[in-house]
């Protein structure tokens, strides 16, 4: 999943949630919270119906398999009822009259029933397992596809752990419900109706005794379900936090080890595990109490049936075999009822997962694609910001009246303290967000008339922190241009000064770089990021200069690679090195979302009262005043390569321009 880490704004508007295609209403993400003005029981019923509708929609593509499983389920219900009836015959036709010659026939019939139960169960399990695996595959596909479609704002406000948890844990919970519970529900419902009908047909008095125990199951369910539902929601929230913290620490394992913080991190993780442990224990306690009380009700019901049945035998209305078979049928009835009540708990648990998965699938990107986009065959690289305004949702204005024209082939450096709006300008150009006022045009075309993917494929991006994916060096270079030939990959690598060190590796361009490119040095990862942009051959390049200090050789190689990348292309640079700034055709000085100054180095440094001169002098002293804009003295810049035009020093710096580590 490619998400450029440009910013983490302080306030973000949420993704626009589309109306549910199932319920027509926007539902709460908390399955344990009723909507305002709606009773808890009414909300719960509606929530369960929504869950059923969602699952039904997800199962539609597998209709034939579901139909086969339903058919096998119906046969299983009929076969399962044969055992008590055969036991009745065994008692009344064999044991009571001492007709032992009939015993082999009943024994064979019972063995046949048990064999049929096993065969049908095996076939049904295989069919249901097939449906479950297909469902998981397709749901994760849909989720990942939707995640790629969502705007950057969703990722700014959603912890990574929560996203991963929904894709893995919640989809797994839905699969467990469908494969392990859904058809069990159908079996138990069929068994309940069939046995109830048979009991009333045979002896309505005993049937009433059995039916009178049903409300006890309902009361038991109502008592425990509210507590279980709330506890389950707490567990999910805590697990989201745990996933996020775990990923953060694993991503930063080098920092952890370099500061000898392993023991402290283990202690912190154990504390978080304990925080999750308590509600999990509470959930187990509640569920066990619920199950044991259900079992007690079942046992009491069976004993009552035997007692009432004995009276029926004494009165001559039933035979001993009929009483035994009725008790067996009652036991078969109490089991499904108990499981249905228990499955209601599982249903609630799965409902929470269905909600969390459905929330993402229901989201719509904030950046709306045009119905009839303008197609770009070629761009010259002219960019214009026309009275651009922008704010995150209802938050404060981040950009206010930005007017800027960048000509084709021009190199523009954006400078200013963190939070001034530099990266917001870049993100708007890439349509990670849409402007709230004014317009941004590319070659005279409003970028809102362009398909965002088409737009981004024309722009080469080199982020401040190089992003390298698991795979080979060649895979990473051609990431933005999958159709690139081996020759084009090598040409980009040579221009980015990646080729030489690549050929020293055992597998050359086929060398695996490891997760996050950890097998490469920082300088090599930066040059690989430049090669990726070069392979796209873009007319427009966006560069966020790295603030990290490298050794002299690595720094020199990166600067040469960047020179090759920027040559002949329009470039917008979030600049941190004075050498880059001085060499730019135009410098744009920003502060608090506005442009204060525009011009080249010579023009801006000559403005004694200007912000640019103040920043340069405060960092480099009077040496900055004598720099030649055409040929900057790189030796004079060597001791202090970074200028404080984009590095936060104050703890209360706005979050708009912060970059994730």
Secondary structure, DSSP 8 states (H G I E B T S, - for coil): ---------SS----EE---TTTSS---S-TT---TTS-HHHHHHHHHHHHHHHHHHHHGGGHHHHHHHHHHHHHHHHHHTHHHHHHHHIIIIIITTT-GGGHHHHHHHHHHHHHHHHHHHHHHHHHHHHHHHHHHHHHHHHHHHHHHHS-HHHHHHS-HHHHHHIIIIIHHHHHHHIIIIIHHHHHHHHHHHHHHHHHHHH-HHHHHHHHTTHHHHHHHHHHHHHHHHHHHHHHHHHHHHHHHHHHHHHHTHHHHHHTT-HHHHHHHHHHHHHHHHHHHHHHHHHHHHHHHHHHHHHHHHHHHHHHHHHHHHHTTSS-HHHHHHHHHHHHHHHHHHHHHHHHHHHHHHHHHHHHHHHHHHHEE-SS---TT-B--S-----EEEEEEEEESTTS-EEEEEEEEEE-TT-EEEEE-STTSSHHHHHHHHTTSS--SEEEEEETTEEGGGB-HHHHHHTEEEE-SS----SSBHHHHHTTT-TT--HHHHHHHHHHTT-HHHHHTSTTGGG-B--GGGTTS-HHHHHHHHHHHHHHTT-SEEEEE---S---HHHHHHHHHHHHHHHTTSEEEEE---HHHHHTSSEEEEEETTEEEEEE-HHHHHT-TT-HHHHHHHHHHGGGGGG--SSS--HHHHTT----TTS---STT--GGG----
